[in-house]
């Protein structure tokens, strides 16, 4: 069984080889000095984003595709960032899992076909998209832009210091906050439920809740200032509004077909 081999090229340390004790499993590692951004363009691989050492970007990938599948992970350096990709010549059974470790405050972008995207306990600006995988984040501080076609979005303990958006075409979107947001929030789904939970924090800002009247509902633990129906292109929508404090930031929860829920333990 081959063990990891390491070599230095263009200022980066790369380790490639077979994983000891894991039949058919292979792995690679890149270590760079910190850049302003890092991006992963995956076909179907899953991705975990973590906070790592100051001044260093470390990217690990492991895969179980057979050699005849032609799976090749790669990296490209740009003027201010790093881009990681994966190529797969034949659709054979197997999977790939990426782990990206970045210093605090880095901008990270992830896109994948059917893989899940996860992140926890990190200070980052993250943009992530999965066509059919789930996006699950816990205790993130920064700005988030998350989207999926048919997967679920589940964010817990979020501290929003920058504008953030969460959207799914046909999956549920749930966000719970560690403290009131300092910037705009936008939650959207075409078909699925939306929930925004302020936990023990009071509601502050201007809130707009919307769902199609014949295919969903809106609820709030705090009485809304107004609830009305609006006709748009032959469809009727239920629209709720609430303002607390200065009216900043703006928080919008919109769905065409599903339940919209706004909650707090402190009215």
C-alpha positions, 0 to 999 in steps of 0.5 A: 500500500502506498503512503503519502508522498510529498513534494514542493512545486510553485510554492505549494506543498502537495501530498498525494497517494492512497489512504492506508487501510482504506482499500480503493481510497485515495487522497490529495492535499494542498497547502498555500499561504493565505489568499483573499479567496478560495473557490471549489468547482466540484462535479458531485463531490461533497464539501466541508468548510472549516476555520483553519490556521491563520495565514494558511489555506489547506485543502484536502480531497479524498475519493473512491473512484476506480482509476478507470473513471479518470478522476482528477482533482486540480488547483489553479492560482489566480492573482488574488485567489485559489480555484480547485476543480475535479474532472471525471472522465467516466461516470463510475461508482465512487465519491469524492469529499473535499475539506477546505480549511481557511483563516478567519475572514476569507471569502469562499465559494463552493459549487457542486452537483449532488454533494452536500455542503457543510460548515461550522464554527467559522468566520467567513464569507461563503457562497455555496450552491448544490443542485440537489445536495443539502447545505448545513451550516452551524455557528457561522459568522459573516455573510452567506449566499446559499442556493440549491435546486432541490436540496434543503438549507439548514443554518443554525446559530448564524451571526449575520454581519453582512447581507445574506440570502438563502434560496431553494427551488423545491426544498425547505429553508430553515435559519436560526440566529445567534443574535439579531442580524446586522444586515439584510436577510432574504429567504426564498423558496418556490415550493417548500417551507421557510422558517426564521428563528430569532431564538432568545433575541428580540425582533428588530428591523422591517419584516416582509412575509409572503406566500401564495394564499391557496398553497401556503400560509404565514405565521409569526410568534409576534403579531404582524402589523398588517396582513393583506391579500394581493392579486398578481397575474391571476394569483393571490398572495398573503402578505404580512408586514412587521416593523420593530425598532429603527426598521433596519435591517430589512428581512424578507421571507417569500415562498410561492407554495409553502409555510412561512414562519417567523419566530422569537422567544422574546416579543 
